[in-house]
Amino acid sequence: MKAPPCILAFASLTACVQAHGYISKPKATYQPNTPYTDYNAITTAAVNKGFAGGKYNGSPSQNTQVFTEHWNATGYKSLRDMTDPIATDYGHSVETATPVDVTGYTEMWWQNNEYKEGFIASHEGPCEAWIGETQVFHYDNCAARFKSYPAKIPADYSSCKGDCLFAFYWLALHEPNWQIYKQCVPITNNGSGASTTTQSSSVGDNGGSTTTQASASTDDGPSDDIQTVTSTDNSASDVTQSEASVGGEASNAEQTESTEAPSSTSNTPAPDTATPEPQPATDAPETTPSVPEAAPATPTATEAATPSGKCVLRRRS
């Protein structure tokens, strides 16, 4: 029996770090130092009697074909309907991250940087995406249909009005233990699209938060950087998102929030004063002291440092 490549030797473990993939557009944010590309949960054909009678230990394409043939008998309305009770969260993707502006987006990207693939070729099976209660897409065999790096899946984001949650589901059927992948990206559909935005803010002396977001996107190539979020209790929490695109030319623009103190000007006239003398009275000249204009003070917005998360070594199934 051939051993899986990720257990042959310790040296080969490094090849399994990003063995499955992640959402690179719209860019997901992941918890640092976690196997963020790994599957969320395992299930089998025993999950539903509708899959009974099928043979699921053949080739990836054969398994997927049998799965598809039995799908209608299960009564599931969607892949989400099937997998949500088993994989109850979004793995290591951060549901509360700063929303990504998807204005003008027409695709979702999935990629594996270690092997320079979109979907792992052997991990055939269905995938679908949702925005709230709207199904964005569903395909019966995503690895076989979308073979580029990154995998570029047509996606309609128009159902998002304001801030939304984009959720991606993928079931890999290359072996009898089916792997469930479930990740999410907070998105917004009100902004200017792919322009770069940097935001900085700080709060309080007893505890504070600093938030920085930076992005640059292009449709010409995959992105190699991963967004991570870190937090520190009782002092300050930092959330950082960064995105860099590889290939083509990426446009960058930066907006920095600053606070300008209002200027104040005060002119106070002095009352007229007459000075009596033994001789005929002579009026004293009017004097009007002037308060100089206060110069506006402009604090400099400070951009938070961008941490980079490292991934836990995982095996490639």
Short mmCIF file of the C-alpha atoms (twelve columns), coordinates in Angstrom:
data_MODEL
# 
_entry.id   MODEL 
# 
loop_
_atom_site.group_PDB 
_atom_site.id 
_atom_site.type_symbol 
_atom_site.label_atom_id 
_atom_site.label_alt_id 
_atom_site.label_comp_id 
_atom_site.label_asym_id 
_atom_site.label_seq_id 
_atom_site.Cartn_x 
_atom_site.Cartn_y 
_atom_site.Cartn_z 
_atom_site.pdbx_PDB_model_num 
ATOM 1   C CA . MET A 1   0.000   0.000   0.000   1 
ATOM 2   C CA . LYS A 2   1.373   3.373   -0.949  1 
ATOM 3   C CA . ALA A 3   1.770   5.683   2.017   1 
ATOM 4   C CA . PRO A 4   0.342   9.218   1.783   1 
ATOM 5   C CA . PRO A 5   3.107   11.650  0.811   1 
ATOM 6   C CA . CYS A 6   2.723   13.681  3.999   1 
ATOM 7   C CA . ILE A 7   3.783   10.794  6.267   1 
ATOM 8   C CA . LEU A 8   6.740   9.457   4.293   1 
ATOM 9   C CA . ALA A 9   9.301   11.560  6.107   1 
ATOM 10  C CA . PHE A 10  9.506   14.581  8.342   1 
ATOM 11  C CA . ALA A 11  11.124  16.579  5.555   1 
ATOM 12  C CA . SER A 12  8.078   16.104  3.384   1 
ATOM 13  C CA . LEU A 13  5.798   17.656  6.005   1 
ATOM 14  C CA . THR A 14  6.648   21.144  4.806   1 
ATOM 15  C CA . ALA A 15  4.904   20.349  1.558   1 
ATOM 16  C CA . CYS A 16  1.628   19.859  3.425   1 
ATOM 17  C CA . VAL A 17  1.411   23.279  5.058   1 
ATOM 18  C CA . GLN A 18  -0.831  24.742  2.384   1 
ATOM 19  C CA . ALA A 19  -1.980  21.421  1.010   1 
ATOM 20  C CA . HIS A 20  -5.622  22.218  0.374   1 
ATOM 21  C CA . GLY A 21  -6.212  25.886  -0.294  1 
ATOM 22  C CA . TYR A 22  -7.861  29.103  0.781   1 
ATOM 23  C CA . ILE A 23  -10.065 31.906  -0.539  1 
ATOM 24  C CA . SER A 24  -7.813  34.506  -2.146  1 
ATOM 25  C CA . LYS A 25  -10.525 36.647  -3.755  1 
ATOM 26  C CA . PRO A 26  -12.340 38.133  -1.992  1 
ATOM 27  C CA . LYS A 27  -9.441  37.767  0.413   1 
ATOM 28  C CA . ALA A 28  -10.312 35.798  3.532   1 
ATOM 29  C CA . THR A 29  -8.703  36.523  6.899   1 
ATOM 30  C CA . TYR A 30  -7.430  33.578  8.937   1 
ATOM 31  C CA . GLN A 31  -6.403  33.030  12.533  1 
ATOM 32  C CA . PRO A 32  -2.600  33.089  12.804  1 
ATOM 33  C CA . ASN A 33  -0.501  29.977  13.304  1 
ATOM 34  C CA . THR A 34  -3.327  27.641  12.339  1 
ATOM 35  C CA . PRO A 35  -3.738  25.030  9.574   1 
ATOM 36  C CA . TYR A 36  -6.124  27.390  7.820   1 
ATOM 37  C CA . THR A 37  -6.112  25.408  4.550   1 
ATOM 38  C CA . ASP A 38  -7.198  22.164  6.191   1 
ATOM 39  C CA . TYR A 39  -10.653 20.629  6.003   1 
ATOM 40  C CA . ASN A 40  -13.219 21.358  8.722   1 
ATOM 41  C CA . ALA A 41  -14.693 17.907  9.236   1 
ATOM 42  C CA . ILE A 42  -15.054 14.386  7.855   1 
ATOM 43  C CA . THR A 43  -18.223 12.586  6.821   1 
ATOM 44  C CA . THR A 44  -19.087 9.434   4.883   1 
ATOM 45  C CA . ALA A 45  -21.870 7.984   2.765   1 
ATOM 46  C CA . ALA A 46  -23.510 6.831   5.995   1 
ATOM 47  C CA . VAL A 47  -24.587 10.420  6.649   1 
ATOM 48  C CA . ASN A 48  -27.712 9.863   4.545   1 
ATOM 49  C CA . LYS A 49  -29.471 6.709   3.372   1 
ATOM 50  C CA . GLY A 50  -29.793 8.239   -0.071  1 
ATOM 51  C CA . PHE A 51  -26.107 7.500   -0.666  1 
ATOM 52  C CA . ALA A 52  -26.611 3.796   0.102   1 
ATOM 53  C CA . GLY A 53  -25.627 1.331   -2.598  1 
ATOM 54  C CA . GLY A 54  -22.985 3.583   -4.088  1 
ATOM 55  C CA . LYS A 55  -19.318 2.650   -4.449  1 
ATOM 56  C CA . TYR A 56  -17.132 5.451   -3.100  1 
ATOM 57  C CA . ASN A 57  -13.665 3.903   -3.053  1 
ATOM 58  C CA . GLY A 58  -12.880 4.239   -6.734  1 
ATOM 59  C CA . SER A 59  -11.059 7.044   -8.522  1 
ATOM 60  C CA . PRO A 60  -11.880 10.647  -7.586  1 
ATOM 61  C CA . SER A 61  -13.919 11.104  -10.759 1 
ATOM 62  C CA . GLN A 62  -15.777 7.802   -10.253 1 
ATOM 63  C CA . ASN A 63  -16.576 8.669   -6.650  1 
ATOM 64  C CA . THR A 64  -17.879 12.073  -7.689  1 
ATOM 65  C CA . GLN A 65  -20.039 10.577  -10.412 1 
ATOM 66  C CA . VAL A 66  -21.620 8.084   -7.999  1 
ATOM 67  C CA . PHE A 67  -22.150 10.842  -5.429  1 
ATOM 68  C CA . THR A 68  -23.902 13.012  -8.024  1 
ATOM 69  C CA . GLU A 69  -26.104 10.122  -9.158  1 
ATOM 70  C CA . HIS A 70  -27.304 9.535   -5.592  1 
ATOM 71  C CA . TRP A 71  -27.699 13.205  -4.666  1 
ATOM 72  C CA . ASN A 72  -31.391 13.584  -5.469  1 
ATOM 73  C CA . ALA A 73  -32.239 10.582  -3.302  1 
ATOM 74  C CA . THR A 74  -30.815 12.298  -0.219  1 
ATOM 75  C CA . GLY A 75  -33.374 15.082  -0.098  1 
ATOM 76  C CA . TYR A 76  -30.693 17.695  0.530   1 
ATOM 77  C CA . LYS A 77  -31.464 21.065  -0.980  1 
ATOM 78  C CA . SER A 78  -27.833 22.139  -1.140  1 
ATOM 79  C CA . LEU A 79  -24.304 21.230  -0.115  1 
ATOM 80  C CA . ARG A 80  -24.749 23.724  2.709   1 
ATOM 81  C CA . ASP A 81  -27.826 21.834  3.854   1 
ATOM 82  C CA . MET A 82  -25.771 18.642  4.009   1 
ATOM 83  C CA . THR A 83  -22.589 19.955  5.649   1 
ATOM 84  C CA . ASP A 84  -23.697 22.680  8.093   1 
ATOM 85  C CA . PRO A 85  -24.842 20.204  10.770  1 
ATOM 86  C CA . ILE A 86  -21.425 18.486  10.577  1 
ATOM 87  C CA . ALA A 87  -19.077 21.456  10.137  1 
ATOM 88  C CA . THR A 88  -20.728 24.011  12.379  1 
ATOM 89  C CA . ASP A 89  -18.253 26.885  11.970  1 
ATOM 90  C CA . TYR A 90  -15.976 28.388  9.323   1 
ATOM 91  C CA . GLY A 91  -12.771 26.702  10.404  1 
ATOM 92  C CA . HIS A 92  -9.890  29.126  10.854  1 
ATOM 93  C CA . SER A 93  -11.354 31.874  8.663   1 
ATOM 94  C CA . VAL A 94  -12.402 34.938  10.658  1 
ATOM 95  C CA . GLU A 95  -16.107 35.727  10.436  1 
ATOM 96  C CA . THR A 96  -15.683 39.112  12.152  1 
ATOM 97  C CA . ALA A 97  -12.835 40.464  10.008  1 
ATOM 98  C CA . THR A 98  -13.057 43.821  8.249   1 
ATOM 99  C CA . PRO A 99  -15.350 43.384  5.208   1 
ATOM 100 C CA . VAL A 100 -13.716 43.178  1.789   1 
ATOM 101 C CA . ASP A 101 -15.165 45.486  -0.861  1 
ATOM 102 C CA . VAL A 102 -16.402 43.298  -3.730  1 
ATOM 103 C CA . THR A 103 -17.689 46.112  -5.912  1 
ATOM 104 C CA . GLY A 104 -16.959 45.083  -9.495  1 
ATOM 105 C CA . TYR A 105 -15.930 41.516  -8.586  1 
ATOM 106 C CA . THR A 106 -17.195 38.763  -10.895 1 
ATOM 107 C CA . GLU A 107 -15.241 35.782  -9.560  1 
ATOM 108 C CA . MET A 108 -14.231 33.900  -6.439  1 
ATOM 109 C CA . TRP A 109 -10.641 32.639  -6.325  1 
ATOM 110 C CA . TRP A 110 -9.446  29.502  -4.572  1 
ATOM 111 C CA . GLN A 111 -5.779  28.611  -4.527  1 
ATOM 112 C CA . ASN A 112 -3.039  26.387  -3.153  1 
ATOM 113 C CA . ASN A 113 0.316   28.158  -3.098  1 
ATOM 114 C CA . GLU A 114 2.431   25.155  -2.138  1 
ATOM 115 C CA . TYR A 115 1.562   23.148  -5.228  1 
ATOM 116 C CA . LYS A 116 0.641   26.096  -7.436  1 
ATOM 117 C CA . GLU A 117 -2.860  24.783  -8.038  1 
ATOM 118 C CA . GLY A 118 -6.342  26.090  -7.592  1 
ATOM 119 C CA . PHE A 119 -8.175  23.022  -6.330  1 
ATOM 120 C CA . ILE A 120 -6.005  19.989  -5.604  1 
ATOM 121 C CA . ALA A 121 -6.510  17.968  -8.786  1 
ATOM 122 C CA . SER A 122 -7.316  14.735  -6.954  1 
ATOM 123 C CA . HIS A 123 -9.857  16.361  -4.635  1 
ATOM 124 C CA . GLU A 124 -12.825 16.139  -6.966  1 
ATOM 125 C CA . GLY A 125 -16.295 16.901  -5.684  1 
ATOM 126 C CA . PRO A 126 -18.992 19.586  -5.489  1 
ATOM 127 C CA . CYS A 127 -18.579 23.151  -4.281  1 
ATOM 128 C CA . GLU A 128 -20.928 26.067  -3.786  1 
ATOM 129 C CA . ALA A 129 -21.059 29.555  -2.294  1 
ATOM 130 C CA . TRP A 130 -23.656 31.595  -0.454  1 
ATOM 131 C CA . ILE A 131 -24.271 35.221  0.451   1 
ATOM 132 C CA . GLY A 132 -26.733 35.121  3.297   1 
ATOM 133 C CA . GLU A 133 -29.636 33.020  2.048   1 
ATOM 134 C CA . THR A 134 -28.772 33.476  -1.628  1 
ATOM 135 C CA . GLN A 135 -26.874 30.694  -3.377  1 
ATOM 136 C CA . VAL A 136 -24.183 32.311  -5.511  1 
ATOM 137 C CA . PHE A 137 -23.088 29.200  -7.411  1 
ATOM 138 C CA . HIS A 138 -23.047 25.386  -7.310  1 
ATOM 139 C CA . TYR A 139 -20.930 22.995  -9.373  1 
ATOM 140 C CA . ASP A 140 -20.911 19.202  -9.156  1 
ATOM 141 C CA . ASN A 141 -17.147 18.815  -9.668  1 
ATOM 142 C CA . CYS A 142 -15.131 21.952  -9.019  1 
ATOM 143 C CA . ALA A 143 -11.631 20.455  -9.199  1 
ATOM 144 C CA . ALA A 144 -12.348 18.983  -12.625 1 
ATOM 145 C CA . ARG A 145 -14.086 22.095  -13.946 1 
ATOM 146 C CA . PHE A 146 -11.788 24.858  -12.645 1 
ATOM 147 C CA . LYS A 147 -8.183  23.810  -13.228 1 
ATOM 148 C CA . SER A 148 -6.332  27.142  -13.279 1 
ATOM 149 C CA . TYR A 149 -4.106  28.594  -10.556 1 
ATOM 150 C CA . PRO A 150 -5.865  30.154  -8.843  1 
ATOM 151 C CA . ALA A 151 -9.180  28.504  -9.613  1 
ATOM 152 C CA . LYS A 152 -11.476 31.291  -10.826 1 
ATOM 153 C CA . ILE A 153 -15.142 30.559  -10.253 1 
ATOM 154 C CA . PRO A 154 -17.766 32.940  -11.696 1 
ATOM 155 C CA . ALA A 155 -19.609 34.604  -8.826  1 
ATOM 156 C CA . ASP A 156 -22.418 37.160  -8.690  1 
ATOM 157 C CA . TYR A 157 -22.099 39.439  -5.647  1 
ATOM 158 C CA . SER A 158 -25.097 41.626  -6.495  1 
ATOM 159 C CA . SER A 159 -27.267 40.049  -3.795  1 
ATOM 160 C CA . CYS A 160 -25.061 41.703  -1.165  1 
ATOM 161 C CA . LYS A 161 -26.528 45.032  -0.109  1 
ATOM 162 C CA . GLY A 162 -24.266 46.670  2.434   1 
ATOM 163 C CA . ASP A 163 -22.295 44.297  4.665   1 
ATOM 164 C CA . CYS A 164 -22.691 40.548  4.093   1 
ATOM 165 C CA . LEU A 165 -21.015 37.208  4.741   1 
ATOM 166 C CA . PHE A 166 -19.721 35.196  1.794   1 
ATOM 167 C CA . ALA A 167 -19.516 31.475  2.633   1 
ATOM 168 C CA . PHE A 168 -17.768 28.808  0.538   1 
ATOM 169 C CA . TYR A 169 -18.381 25.041  0.744   1 
ATOM 170 C CA . TRP A 170 -16.410 22.230  -0.881  1 
ATOM 171 C CA . LEU A 171 -16.692 18.455  -0.474  1 
ATOM 172 C CA . ALA A 172 -13.655 16.392  -1.557  1 
ATOM 173 C CA . LEU A 173 -14.659 12.843  -2.537  1 
ATOM 174 C CA . HIS A 174 -11.287 11.311  -3.457  1 
ATOM 175 C CA . GLU A 175 -11.626 8.723   -0.670  1 
ATOM 176 C CA . PRO A 176 -14.507 7.168   1.349   1 
ATOM 177 C CA . ASN A 177 -13.872 9.667   4.147   1 
ATOM 178 C CA . TRP A 178 -15.278 12.805  2.570   1 
ATOM 179 C CA . GLN A 179 -13.536 16.046  3.486   1 
ATOM 180 C CA . ILE A 180 -15.690 19.096  4.204   1 
ATOM 181 C CA . TYR A 181 -14.155 22.523  3.546   1 
ATOM 182 C CA . LYS A 182 -16.051 25.550  4.776   1 
ATOM 183 C CA . GLN A 183 -14.638 29.087  4.868   1 
ATOM 184 C CA . CYS A 184 -16.059 32.598  4.919   1 
ATOM 185 C CA . VAL A 185 -15.237 36.194  4.013   1 
ATOM 186 C CA . PRO A 186 -17.068 39.262  5.360   1 
ATOM 187 C CA . ILE A 187 -17.818 41.456  2.337   1 
ATOM 188 C CA . THR A 188 -19.362 44.805  1.481   1 
ATOM 189 C CA . ASN A 189 -20.806 45.958  -1.814  1 
ATOM 190 C CA . ASN A 190 -20.997 49.725  -1.270  1 
ATOM 191 C CA . GLY A 191 -17.436 50.884  -1.912  1 
ATOM 192 C CA . SER A 192 -15.196 51.589  -4.860  1 
ATOM 193 C CA . GLY A 193 -14.009 48.071  -5.558  1 
ATOM 194 C CA . ALA A 194 -10.382 47.118  -5.921  1 
ATOM 195 C CA . SER A 195 -8.730  50.333  -4.756  1 
ATOM 196 C CA . THR A 196 -6.324  50.139  -1.848  1 
ATOM 197 C CA . THR A 197 -7.573  51.444  1.495   1 
ATOM 198 C CA . THR A 198 -5.678  52.019  4.739   1 
ATOM 199 C CA . GLN A 199 -7.530  52.871  7.938   1 
ATOM 200 C CA . SER A 200 -6.026  53.657  11.337  1 
ATOM 201 C CA . SER A 201 -7.736  54.337  14.650  1 
ATOM 202 C CA . SER A 202 -6.981  54.155  18.370  1 
ATOM 203 C CA . VAL A 203 -9.149  54.258  21.470  1 
ATOM 204 C CA . GLY A 204 -8.638  54.995  25.185  1 
ATOM 205 C CA . ASP A 205 -5.887  54.678  27.796  1 
ATOM 206 C CA . ASN A 206 -7.183  51.589  29.632  1 
ATOM 207 C CA . GLY A 207 -7.419  49.500  26.512  1 
ATOM 208 C CA . GLY A 208 -7.603  50.174  22.857  1 
ATOM 209 C CA . SER A 209 -7.805  48.826  19.390  1 
ATOM 210 C CA . THR A 210 -5.923  49.498  16.229  1 
ATOM 211 C CA . THR A 211 -7.246  48.444  12.869  1 
ATOM 212 C CA . THR A 212 -5.327  48.525  9.627   1 
ATOM 213 C CA . GLN A 213 -6.465  47.275  6.258   1 
ATOM 214 C CA . ALA A 214 -4.395  47.247  3.124   1 
ATOM 215 C CA . SER A 215 -5.143  45.579  -0.171  1 
ATOM 216 C CA . ALA A 216 -4.102  45.519  -3.766  1 
ATOM 217 C CA . SER A 217 -5.786  43.250  -6.258  1 
ATOM 218 C CA . THR A 218 -5.397  42.210  -9.844  1 
ATOM 219 C CA . ASP A 219 -7.001  39.559  -11.994 1 
ATOM 220 C CA . ASP A 220 -3.705  38.660  -13.645 1 
ATOM 221 C CA . GLY A 221 -2.259  36.299  -11.068 1 
ATOM 222 C CA . PRO A 222 -2.577  34.573  -7.710  1 
ATOM 223 C CA . SER A 223 -1.883  36.139  -4.360  1 
ATOM 224 C CA . ASP A 224 0.727   34.614  -2.058  1 
ATOM 225 C CA . ASP A 225 0.035   36.530  1.156   1 
ATOM 226 C CA . ILE A 226 -2.465  35.476  3.798   1 
ATOM 227 C CA . GLN A 227 -4.434  37.811  6.026   1 
ATOM 228 C CA . THR A 228 -4.308  37.029  9.729   1 
ATOM 229 C CA . VAL A 229 -5.878  38.536  12.831  1 
ATOM 230 C CA . THR A 230 -4.269  38.753  16.269  1 
ATOM 231 C CA . SER A 231 -5.534  40.028  19.628  1 
ATOM 232 C CA . THR A 232 -4.084  41.014  23.033  1 
ATOM 233 C CA . ASP A 233 -6.254  40.966  26.189  1 
ATOM 234 C CA . ASN A 234 -6.505  43.956  28.616  1 
ATOM 235 C CA . SER A 235 -4.522  46.325  26.445  1 
ATOM 236 C CA . ALA A 236 -5.022  46.662  22.760  1 
ATOM 237 C CA . SER A 237 -6.238  44.452  19.968  1 
ATOM 238 C CA . ASP A 238 -4.809  44.653  16.514  1 
ATOM 239 C CA . VAL A 239 -6.496  43.474  13.407  1 
ATOM 240 C CA . THR A 240 -4.490  43.485  10.245  1 
ATOM 241 C CA . GLN A 241 -5.407  42.513  6.755   1 
ATOM 242 C CA . SER A 242 -2.950  42.581  3.930   1 
ATOM 243 C CA . GLU A 243 -3.163  41.518  0.364   1 
ATOM 244 C CA . ALA A 244 -0.572  41.492  -2.368  1 
ATOM 245 C CA . SER A 245 -1.250  40.172  -5.851  1 
ATOM 246 C CA . VAL A 246 1.348   38.379  -7.962  1 
ATOM 247 C CA . GLY A 247 1.567   39.024  -11.705 1 
ATOM 248 C CA . GLY A 248 0.277   41.990  -13.674 1 
ATOM 249 C CA . GLU A 249 0.255   45.473  -12.347 1 
ATOM 250 C CA . ALA A 250 -1.635  46.267  -9.166  1 
ATOM 251 C CA . SER A 251 -2.952  49.737  -8.535  1 
ATOM 252 C CA . ASN A 252 -2.478  51.258  -5.096  1 
ATOM 253 C CA . ALA A 253 -4.087  54.244  -3.490  1 
ATOM 254 C CA . GLU A 254 -3.968  55.120  0.142   1 
ATOM 255 C CA . GLN A 255 -6.420  56.963  2.270   1 
ATOM 256 C CA . THR A 256 -5.354  57.974  5.766   1 
ATOM 257 C CA . GLU A 257 -7.805  59.234  8.314   1 
ATOM 258 C CA . SER A 258 -6.659  62.231  10.315  1 
ATOM 259 C CA . THR A 259 -8.297  64.679  12.683  1 
ATOM 260 C CA . GLU A 260 -7.798  68.396  12.295  1 
ATOM 261 C CA . ALA A 261 -8.355  70.614  15.277  1 
ATOM 262 C CA . PRO A 262 -10.586 73.599  14.536  1 
ATOM 263 C CA . SER A 263 -8.853  76.957  14.390  1 
ATOM 264 C CA . SER A 264 -9.995  79.699  16.797  1 
ATOM 265 C CA . THR A 265 -9.792  83.441  16.311  1 
ATOM 266 C CA . SER A 266 -10.774 86.009  18.972  1 
ATOM 267 C CA . ASN A 267 -10.717 89.811  18.638  1 
ATOM 268 C CA . THR A 268 -11.667 91.655  21.834  1 
ATOM 269 C CA . PRO A 269 -12.150 95.420  21.495  1 
ATOM 270 C CA . ALA A 270 -11.216 97.553  24.519  1 
ATOM 271 C CA . PRO A 271 -13.666 100.192 25.740  1 
ATOM 272 C CA . ASP A 272 -12.976 103.842 24.989  1 
ATOM 273 C CA . THR A 273 -11.288 105.595 27.956  1 
ATOM 274 C CA . ALA A 274 -11.188 109.360 28.526  1 
ATOM 275 C CA . THR A 275 -8.474  110.764 30.828  1 
ATOM 276 C CA . PRO A 276 -9.466  114.009 32.653  1 
ATOM 277 C CA . GLU A 277 -6.747  116.703 33.006  1 
ATOM 278 C CA . PRO A 278 -6.636  120.092 34.689  1 
ATOM 279 C CA . GLN A 279 -6.461  121.489 31.231  1 
ATOM 280 C CA . PRO A 280 -9.169  120.744 28.669  1 
ATOM 281 C CA . ALA A 281 -9.862  117.024 28.471  1 
ATOM 282 C CA . THR A 282 -8.141  115.004 25.774  1 
ATOM 283 C CA . ASP A 283 -9.608  111.657 24.617  1 
ATOM 284 C CA . ALA A 284 -7.233  108.693 24.841  1 
ATOM 285 C CA . PRO A 285 -6.824  106.698 21.639  1 
ATOM 286 C CA . GLU A 286 -8.755  103.461 21.280  1 
ATOM 287 C CA . THR A 287 -6.748  100.285 21.792  1 
ATOM 288 C CA . THR A 288 -7.792  96.903  20.448  1 
ATOM 289 C CA . PRO A 289 -5.716  93.968  21.604  1 
ATOM 290 C CA . SER A 290 -5.767  91.095  19.183  1 
ATOM 291 C CA . VAL A 291 -5.468  87.464  20.110  1 
ATOM 292 C CA . PRO A 292 -3.292  85.617  17.592  1 
ATOM 293 C CA . GLU A 293 -4.924  82.910  15.516  1 
ATOM 294 C CA . ALA A 294 -4.329  79.408  16.847  1 
ATOM 295 C CA . ALA A 295 -2.553  77.166  14.391  1 
ATOM 296 C CA . PRO A 296 -4.440  73.959  13.523  1 
ATOM 297 C CA . ALA A 297 -2.952  70.837  15.035  1 
ATOM 298 C CA . THR A 298 -3.007  67.790  12.847  1 
ATOM 299 C CA . PRO A 299 -2.174  64.477  14.513  1 
ATOM 300 C CA . THR A 300 -0.531  61.959  12.253  1 
ATOM 301 C CA . ALA A 301 -2.423  58.749  11.658  1 
ATOM 302 C CA . THR A 302 -0.219  55.811  12.405  1 
ATOM 303 C CA . GLU A 303 -0.432  52.690  10.372  1 
ATOM 304 C CA . ALA A 304 -0.344  49.522  12.424  1 
ATOM 305 C CA . ALA A 305 2.262   46.962  11.660  1 
ATOM 306 C CA . THR A 306 1.021   44.027  9.630   1 
ATOM 307 C CA . PRO A 307 1.620   40.677  11.268  1 
ATOM 308 C CA . SER A 308 2.022   37.667  9.113   1 
ATOM 309 C CA . GLY A 309 0.516   34.405  10.315  1 
ATOM 310 C CA . LYS A 310 2.388   31.144  9.968   1 
ATOM 311 C CA . CYS A 311 0.576   27.908  9.320   1 
ATOM 312 C CA . VAL A 312 0.736   24.754  11.339  1 
ATOM 313 C CA . LEU A 313 2.223   21.849  9.448   1 
ATOM 314 C CA . ARG A 314 -0.482  19.499  8.211   1 
ATOM 315 C CA . ARG A 315 -0.610  16.390  6.149   1 
ATOM 316 C CA . ARG A 316 -1.865  16.399  2.575   1 
ATOM 317 C CA . SER A 317 -4.721  13.926  2.265   1 
# 
